[in-house]
Amino acid sequence: MIKFKDVTVDDKDLIQSFTLYGERQNCDLSFANLISWRFLYNTQYAVVDDYLVFRFYTGRHLAYMMPVPRPREQEDGSLRVEPCDECSVSVIRAIRDDSIAMGHPFLMLGVCNYMRDIIEKYFPDTFDIKPDRDYSDYIYTRDKLVNLSGKKLQSKRNHINKFRNNYPGYEFKPLTRELIPECIKLESLWCRANNCSEDEALQNERKSMNAALRSFEELDIMGGVLTVDGKIVAFTYGAPVNNETFDTCVEKADTDYEGAYAMINHEFAKIIPEQYIYINREEDLGLEGLRKAKLSYQPYLLLEKYKLELK
């Protein structure tokens, strides 16, 4: 069996020494997500033959993420992951054996499209690999969310202009530790309006948000708040997935202020550092309204994630 250990805030540098330098854009690899959702998934990690491996529980079933290779130093001194390093046959066999030793049929989640092809090549007729549309990540270019250019995003520009006209006293500013209590208060009001107490997924989201905000500085979380006449009407935050992709983890707004969601999305995109070419706005979880909203922003990429099980 592989010796795994619980993911803690102290493991950030080690874990990000793998995750930040690859091209994988999966929001589950954001360190902020790994920490803030650990209460639900009991996430653990290990390093196996220079690959970072995560295992966790989905319900009562043990599952694994696709192994993350250690980046290699290039001639110019930079670090990057070579495409041929993305899939290690020996490491996949090792985690499959670990799963069996733990008494669970092997299950791997978050397998990206190009990795599916490699696995099918090296493990012919071994696994059932199926897409899970509800967990596909919506990825946008930062430039698109900043400029909202093109006819298809005209409605977003209209929402923003209406917000500016209706609330001339609005202000957007970076999220700081001092503003977090008021953000939590707004989220509580949002929860009452959306019956969080009756929805387990929303209750878990609250726990994740509170865990992330408690470790705001340690997790390198970056966020913003939208105020109208000094009152916070929307807030958001996120953290890096890799050196080119930023993950928006949470976005909440008071819908009594028409256009608040469009406005904070737009304003936050403007302050995300330009090194992040892409913004991952996570999954829709199969929720019809959320899917419609995410599609309306015309994603650059719908990142399919596959579920892999032994046949």
C-alpha positions in Angstrom: 0.0 0.0 0.0 1.0 3.6 -0.7 1.7 5.8 2.4 -0.7 8.7 2.1 -1.0 11.8 4.4 -3.7 14.3 5.0 -3.5 17.5 3.0 -2.8 20.5 5.3 -2.0 24.2 4.7 1.6 23.4 5.5 1.7 21.2 2.3 1.1 24.1 0.0 4.6 24.6 -1.3 5.1 20.9 -2.0 1.8 20.4 -3.7 2.1 23.6 -5.8 5.6 22.6 -6.9 3.7 20.0 -9.0 0.4 21.7 -9.8 1.5 25.2 -10.8 3.8 24.2 -13.7 1.5 21.8 -15.7 -1.1 22.6 -18.3 -3.9 20.8 -16.5 -6.7 23.4 -15.8 -8.9 21.2 -13.6 -10.3 23.3 -10.7 -9.9 20.4 -8.3 -6.1 21.0 -8.5 -6.5 24.5 -7.0 -4.8 24.3 -3.6 -7.5 26.5 -2.1 -10.1 23.9 -3.2 -8.1 21.0 -1.9 -7.9 22.5 1.6 -11.4 24.0 1.8 -13.2 20.8 0.6 -11.1 18.4 2.7 -13.8 18.2 5.3 -16.1 16.5 2.8 -13.6 14.4 0.8 -11.0 13.5 3.4 -8.3 14.3 0.8 -4.9 12.8 1.2 -1.8 12.9 -1.0 1.5 11.0 -1.7 4.4 11.3 -4.1 4.9 8.1 -6.1 7.9 7.9 -8.6 7.9 11.7 -9.0 4.1 11.9 -9.4 1.8 13.6 -7.0 -1.2 11.4 -6.2 -4.4 12.4 -4.4 -7.0 10.0 -3.0 -10.3 10.9 -1.4 -13.8 9.7 -0.7 -16.8 10.4 -2.8 -19.6 9.3 -0.5 -18.3 6.0 0.9 -16.2 5.1 -2.2 -12.5 5.6 -2.3 -11.4 7.5 -5.5 -8.2 8.9 -7.0 -7.3 11.9 -9.1 -5.2 11.5 -12.2 -1.5 11.6 -11.1 0.3 14.9 -11.5 3.9 14.7 -12.8 6.8 16.7 -11.3 7.8 19.4 -13.7 11.3 19.3 -15.3 13.7 22.2 -15.6 14.2 23.5 -19.1 17.3 24.9 -20.8 16.2 28.5 -19.9 15.8 27.5 -16.2 12.0 27.5 -16.3 9.9 24.5 -15.1 7.3 22.7 -17.2 5.6 19.4 -17.6 6.4 17.5 -20.8 3.3 16.1 -22.4 4.8 12.6 -22.4 5.0 12.8 -18.6 1.3 13.3 -18.1 0.5 9.6 -17.7 2.6 7.0 -15.9 1.6 3.4 -16.5 3.4 2.2 -13.4 1.9 4.9 -11.1 -1.7 4.1 -12.4 -1.0 0.5 -11.6 0.3 1.4 -8.1 -2.8 3.4 -7.2 -5.1 0.7 -8.7 -3.3 -1.8 -6.4 -3.6 0.6 -3.4 -7.4 0.9 -4.0 -7.8 -2.9 -4.1 -5.7 -3.2 -0.9 -8.1 -0.7 0.7 -11.0 -2.9 -0.3 -12.4 -0.6 -3.0 -12.9 -1.2 -6.8 -10.5 1.2 -8.6 -12.1 4.6 -9.4 -10.3 7.6 -10.9 -12.1 10.9 -11.4 -11.1 14.1 -13.2 -9.5 12.3 -16.2 -9.1 14.8 -19.0 -9.7 14.0 -22.6 -6.1 13.6 -23.8 -5.2 11.5 -20.8 -8.2 9.2 -21.6 -6.5 8.5 -25.0 -3.2 7.6 -23.4 -4.8 5.3 -20.8 -6.8 3.5 -23.5 -3.5 3.0 -25.4 -1.6 1.5 -22.5 -4.5 -0.3 -20.8 -6.5 -1.7 -23.7 -9.9 -3.1 -22.8 -9.2 -2.5 -19.0 -11.3 0.4 -18.0 -14.8 1.9 -18.6 -14.1 5.7 -19.2 -17.2 7.8 -19.3 -17.6 11.6 -19.4 -19.5 13.3 -16.5 -21.0 16.5 -18.0 -22.2 17.8 -14.7 -18.6 18.2 -13.6 -17.1 19.7 -16.7 -15.2 22.9 -16.0 -16.2 26.2 -17.7 -13.0 28.0 -18.8 -12.9 31.5 -20.3 -10.1 33.7 -21.4 -9.4 36.5 -19.0 -9.4 39.0 -22.0 -13.0 37.9 -22.9 -14.3 38.4 -19.4 -12.6 41.8 -19.1 -13.7 43.2 -22.5 -17.0 41.3 -23.1 -16.5 41.8 -26.8 -18.7 40.5 -29.5 -22.4 40.4 -30.3 -23.1 37.3 -28.1 -22.0 39.2 -25.0 -24.0 42.3 -25.7 -26.5 41.4 -23.0 -23.7 41.3 -20.4 -22.6 44.7 -21.4 -26.2 45.9 -21.1 -26.5 44.5 -17.5 -23.3 46.2 -16.5 -24.3 49.6 -18.0 -27.7 49.3 -16.3 -26.0 48.6 -13.0 -23.8 51.6 -13.4 -26.7 53.8 -14.2 -28.9 52.5 -11.4 -26.2 52.6 -8.7 -23.8 55.5 -9.4 -22.5 55.2 -5.9 -21.1 51.7 -6.5 -17.5 50.8 -5.8 -15.4 47.7 -6.4 -12.4 47.0 -4.2 -10.1 44.0 -3.4 -11.3 41.6 -0.7 -9.4 42.0 2.6 -9.5 40.2 5.9 -11.5 43.2 7.4 -14.2 42.8 4.8 -14.8 39.0 5.3 -17.3 39.3 8.2 -19.6 41.4 6.0 -19.2 39.0 3.1 -20.2 36.1 5.4 -23.3 38.2 6.5 -24.3 38.7 2.8 -23.8 34.9 2.1 -26.1 34.1 5.1 -28.8 36.3 3.6 -28.2 34.6 0.2 -28.6 31.2 1.9 -31.9 32.1 3.5 -33.2 33.3 0.2 -32.0 30.0 -1.5 -33.1 27.5 1.2 -29.6 26.3 2.0 -30.8 24.5 5.1 -32.7 22.1 2.8 -29.9 21.6 0.2 -26.9 19.5 1.3 -24.8 20.8 -1.6 -25.3 24.4 -0.6 -24.6 23.5 3.0 -21.3 22.0 1.9 -20.5 25.0 -0.2 -20.9 27.2 2.9 -18.5 25.0 4.9 -16.0 25.2 2.1 -16.3 28.9 1.8 -15.8 29.4 5.6 -12.8 27.1 5.6 -11.2 29.0 2.7 -11.8 32.4 4.3 -10.4 31.3 7.6 -7.1 30.6 5.9 -7.4 33.6 3.5 -3.8 34.7 3.6 -2.2 31.2 3.8 -4.1 30.0 0.7 -3.1 33.0 -1.5 -6.8 33.7 -2.0 -7.6 36.8 -4.1 -11.1 38.4 -4.2 -13.2 41.4 -4.5 -16.3 43.1 -3.2 -18.9 45.2 -4.9 -20.5 48.0 -2.7 -23.4 50.3 -3.3 -23.3 53.4 -1.0 -20.9 51.5 1.3 -23.0 48.3 1.6 -21.5 45.0 0.2 -23.9 43.7 -2.4 -21.6 41.1 -4.0 -18.3 39.3 -3.3 -16.1 36.8 -5.0 -12.8 35.1 -4.6 -10.5 32.6 -6.2 -7.0 31.1 -6.4 -4.6 29.8 -9.0 -4.9 26.4 -10.6 -1.6 26.7 -12.4 0.6 29.6 -13.6 -1.8 30.4 -16.5 -5.2 29.5 -15.1 -7.0 31.2 -12.2 -10.0 29.5 -10.5 -13.0 31.5 -9.4 -14.2 29.5 -6.4 -17.1 31.5 -5.1 -19.3 34.3 -6.4 -22.3 35.6 -4.4 -24.6 38.6 -4.9 -27.7 40.2 -3.6 -30.1 39.8 -6.6 -32.2 42.8 -5.4 -29.4 44.8 -7.1 -30.0 44.0 -10.8 -26.8 43.3 -12.6 -24.7 42.7 -9.5 -23.5 39.3 -10.7 -22.5 40.5 -14.1 -20.8 43.5 -12.5 -18.6 41.7 -10.0 -17.7 39.0 -12.6 -16.4 41.8 -14.9 -14.7 43.9 -12.2 -12.9 40.9 -10.7 -11.6 39.7 -14.0 -10.0 43.1 -14.5 -7.9 42.8 -11.3 -6.8 39.2 -11.8 -3.1 39.4 -12.7 -2.5 39.3 -16.5 -0.2 36.2 -16.2 -3.5 34.3 -15.9 -4.6 33.9 -19.5 -7.6 31.7 -18.5 -10.3 31.8 -15.8 -11.9 28.6 -14.6 -15.4 29.2 -13.3 -15.9 25.6 -12.2 -18.8 23.2 -12.8 -22.5 23.6 -13.1 -23.3 20.4 -11.1 -26.2 19.7 -13.5 -28.2 22.7 -12.2 -30.2 24.1 -15.1 -30.0 27.8 -14.1 -26.3 27.6 -13.4 -25.6 25.8 -16.7 -27.5 28.5 -18.6 -25.6 31.3 -16.8 -22.2 29.8 -17.4 -22.9 29.0 -21.1 -24.2 32.6 -21.6 -20.6 33.9 -21.1 -19.5 31.9 -24.1 -16.8 29.7 -22.6 -13.5 29.3 -24.5 -13.4 25.6 -23.4 -15.7 23.2 -21.7 -13.2 21.0 -19.9 -14.6 17.5 -20.0 -13.6 15.3 -17.1 -14.0 11.6 -17.3 -14.7 8.9 -14.7 -12.6 5.8 -15.0 -13.6 2.4 -13.5 -12.3 -1.1 -13.9 -14.4 -3.2 -16.3 
